[in-house]
Amino acid sequence: MANPTKVPFLDLLTPHKQLEDELLAVVRKAFASAGFIGGPMVEEFEREFAQFCEAKYCVGVNSGTDALRFALMAAGIGKGDIVVTVPHTFIATTEAISQAGGQIRFVDIDEQAYTLDPEKLREYIEKHCDLDADNRNVVEHTSGCRVAAVVPLHLYGQMADMDPITDAAAMYNLVVIEDACQAHGAEYFSRRANAWRKAGSISKAAAFSFYPGKNLGACGEGGAITTNDEAITKRMRMLRDHGQANKYYHDIEGYNGRLDSIQAGWLSVKLRHLADWNQGRRALAHRYHQLLAEVKDSVTIPVEAAWTKGVYHLYVVRVSDREALQAALAEAGIGLGIHYPIPLHLQKAYEYLGYPKGAFPVTERVAAEILSLPMFPQLTPEQQNEVVRKVRELVGSKIPAAP
Ligand SMILES: Cc1ncc(COP(=O)(O)O)c(C=O)c1O
């Protein structure tokens, strides 16, 4: 029998207790106007989040999945278009591609960054595709379909290497839509621009999730898209609201994908704390790095590539005998996660794509060895020591000295 939880994987109680008065004031404000859908609280949050991401526009929606789907649709991805992404992600990334009408194609990840390997993107295009007769679009040999977009994912709060991805996209006329659902506030150093860029400001559009456990989480469902493109902003606003720009004038068919005003108000309250919370996560990650350095031969700690300033949505280590470590930590009452245990190309839902086992060796290796340790801004040094003590104990090292 496992011990009662000593260190949770995630603590959502503490921040909500700390912010309770401000959060309840939002509910009272909404009750005073009974404006529950759209309106000033949504518009205010959209302005604030666009500013936070250093993007011109933000469109609040119902979830990160809607955000990705609407971004792809608004950017012109349609029936049969091929969209390239990675198999090491949550299924929402690929659900959005299929639901926008696209066809999913995978390329493997980089072994250290765990994000889309730009070389593999080029390899896929160069080996499997040709330019069409107008020399404009890239067309896949086997399907004869246009390769229309690429969705890089900023996994665990670390940025994908966007310069070579956007270079390849420009060369092959692909739209880039960032899956930034785990990367609120992450930064990318663009060698090309010689400047740091925020997640959500780099590509055609970027999708964010406000699922409660995210770095910026709603108290329910929520999502947003950021972009610098006015035309697709208008289209996304229509898509989230039954295809209407004016009430009951439906230019297209859309969805019920709106962000409601109480969630938007809560997100505005929390957004004021996001930079500090992200800073706290970075400090905790660096402390984990230091405390685990002594067992680095047995436990691979996350590598922060030179191009990323990560926001550590998750702190993911790699070990060869994951099951043993997982069992021992669970026994000690330490909360854990695996993000994600089964690569998407090996999921039943995607059998029809025909990718065999071994198709994406880096993803498959990583998926078998990763373990997410407790990571949230309120994690105390004592709790962190307890996690590290158990990890080190299991891999045969000494208990860490108190800091
Ligand atoms: C990488 C990634 N993409 C997309 C999503 C979908 O977000 P939501 O759950 O808000 O629809 C998530 C959320 O879990 C995610 O982690």
The ligand as an SDF file (V2000), in Angstrom:
LIG
                    3D

 16 16  0  0  0  0  0  0  0  0999 V2000
    0.4750   19.9650  -25.6320 C   0  0  0  0  0  0  0  0  0  0  0  0
   -0.9950   20.1690  -25.4480 C   0  0  0  0  0  0  0  0  0  0  0  0
   -1.7400   20.4940  -26.5260 N   0  0  0  0  0  0  0  0  0  0  0  0
   -3.0550   20.7100  -26.4100 C   0  0  0  0  0  0  0  0  0  0  0  0
   -3.7010   20.6110  -25.1930 C   0  0  0  0  0  0  0  0  0  0  0  0
   -5.1900   20.7850  -25.1480 C   0  0  0  0  0  0  0  0  0  0  0  0
   -5.6280   21.7260  -24.2360 O   0  0  0  0  0  0  0  0  0  0  0  0
   -7.0960   21.6070  -23.5700 P   0  0  0  0  0  0  0  0  0  0  0  0
   -7.0450   20.4820  -22.5980 O   0  0  0  0  0  0  0  0  0  0  0  0
   -7.2900   22.9340  -22.9210 O   0  0  0  0  0  0  0  0  0  0  0  0
   -8.0470   21.3720  -24.6790 O   0  0  0  0  0  0  0  0  0  0  0  0
   -2.9640   20.3170  -24.0490 C   0  0  0  0  0  0  0  0  0  0  0  0
   -3.6100   20.2320  -22.7290 C   0  0  0  0  0  0  0  0  0  0  0  0
   -3.5490   19.3130  -21.9960 O   0  0  0  0  0  0  0  0  0  0  0  0
   -1.5780   20.0720  -24.1860 C   0  0  0  0  0  0  0  0  0  0  0  0
   -0.8250   19.7540  -23.1130 O   0  0  0  0  0  0  0  0  0  0  0  0
  1  2  1  0
  2  3  1  0
  2 15  2  0
  3  4  2  0
  4  5  1  0
  5  6  1  0
  5 12  2  0
  6  7  1  0
  7  8  1  0
  8  9  2  0
  8 10  1  0
  8 11  1  0
 12 13  1  0
 12 15  1  0
 13 14  2  0
 15 16  1  0
M  END
$$$$
